[in-house]
Amino acid sequence: MRNLCGCVLAALALTASAVEAQGEHSLCWRGKPLPECRTFILTELGVYRRLDPDPTHAQDGPLSVSLDVGAAHNVSERVAVGLTGYLATGDSHARVGARLRLRRWLARRVALDVSPGLIVYGSEDGGYGYRAPGVIAGASLNAGDLVALGLEAEYSRYEPQFFYAPGLLNQPIHDLSWRAGGRLGSALGVVGSLVVVGLGLYLVTALAD
């Protein structure tokens, strides 16, 4: 599976590089505004830290890792829109969804990204079940499609799976969480993602032994 993912990502990179080398900017590996680029690929690896307390107390660690993969299209010299698939995981939880990408070019290599999205699947340990759908929204300042700093908010609901006190069972818990962190994009995002996947597979293999 790792070899297949690596081959697909390498093919995308070679395709984008070949297109740009020919002077045809219909597809770019790194995002640029018009007239340099029409459509660009998004591959982003994010690391965020939760800023507020967790009401379920199910997560011991505040860090989470996210992966966004998709594409965006420049609709004008200043604005781009796109869509990415969204995966995130952290201590005792996971999320799967999609995010709309809205980009405002501030300069050739500087952009402001806004990314509202919908979480269609979630998992939560510690005696709680995730009640889909959830909502996530983020804003980030992007430099060259290589690094970005941002803030995210997520609204989720959990259902207790065991008895705490009279009347509490099956009553959902509402959680609005805030996270701050950064992302690696383009080739850095791909390399970072492969490192994370490789480390995860290594740990799973080591624990199995």
Long-range contacts (C-beta under 8 A, 24 or more apart in sequence): 2-194, 2-197, 2-198, 2-201, 5-194, 5-197, 6-194, 9-43, 9-190, 9-194, 12-41, 13-187, 13-190, 16-41, 29-186, 29-187, 30-144, 30-145, 30-146, 30-185, 30-186, 31-72, 31-80, 31-103, 31-111, 31-142, 31-145, 31-186, 32-108, 32-109, 33-74, 33-77, 33-78, 33-80, 33-105, 33-108, 34-74, 34-76, 34-77, 35-77, 36-108, 37-74, 38-73, 38-74, 39-71, 39-72, 39-73, 39-74, 40-71, 40-72, 40-74, 40-80, 40-145, 41-70, 41-71, 41-186, 42-68, 42-69, 42-70, 42-71, 42-72, 42-82, 42-84, 42-101, 42-185, 43-68, 43-69, 43-185, 43-186, 43-189, 43-190, 43-193, 44-68, 44-69, 44-84, 44-148, 44-183, 44-184, 44-185, 44-189, 45-183, 45-184, 45-188, 45-189, 45-192, 45-193, 45-196, 46-150, 46-181, 46-182, 46-183, 46-184, 47-181, 47-182, 47-183, 48-150, 48-152, 48-179, 48-180, 48-181, 49-179, 49-180, 49-181, 50-177, 50-178, 50-179, 51-178, 51-179, 51-180, 52-177, 52-178, 54-175, 54-177, 55-173, 55-175, 56-124, 56-126, 56-128, 56-158, 56-173, 56-175, 57-126, 58-92, 58-93, 58-124, 58-125, 58-126, 58-127, 58-128, 59-90, 59-91, 59-92, 59-93, 59-126, 60-91, 60-92, 61-90, 61-91, 62-91, 63-90, 63-91, 64-88, 64-89, 64-90, 64-91, 64-93, 64-179, 65-89, 65-90, 65-196, 66-183, 67-193, 68-99, 68-115, 68-183, 70-101, 72-101, 72-103, 77-105, 78-104, 78-105, 79-103, 79-104, 79-105, 80-105, 80-111, 84-115, 86-117, 86-119, 86-136, 92-124, 92-125, 92-126, 93-122, 93-123, 93-124, 93-125, 93-130, 94-122, 94-123, 95-119, 95-121, 95-122, 95-134, 95-136, 95-154, 96-120, 96-121, 96-122, 97-121, 97-133, 97-134, 97-136, 99-136, 99-138, 103-142, 109-143, 109-144, 109-145, 110-141, 110-142, 110-143, 110-144, 111-141, 111-142, 112-139, 112-140, 112-141, 112-142, 113-138, 113-139, 113-140, 113-141, 113-142, 113-148, 113-150, 114-138, 114-139, 115-139, 115-140, 119-154, 119-156, 122-156, 124-158, 127-160, 127-161, 127-162, 128-158, 128-159, 128-160, 128-161, 128-173, 129-158, 129-159, 129-161, 130-156, 130-157, 130-158, 131-156, 131-157, 131-158, 131-159, 131-172, 140-183, 142-185, 145-185, 145-186, 146-184, 146-185, 146-186, 146-187, 146-188, 147-182, 147-183, 147-184, 147-185, 147-188, 148-182, 148-183, 148-185, 149-181, 149-182, 150-180, 150-181, 150-182, 150-183, 151-178, 151-179, 151-180, 152-178, 152-179, 152-180, 152-181, 153-177, 153-178, 153-179, 154-179
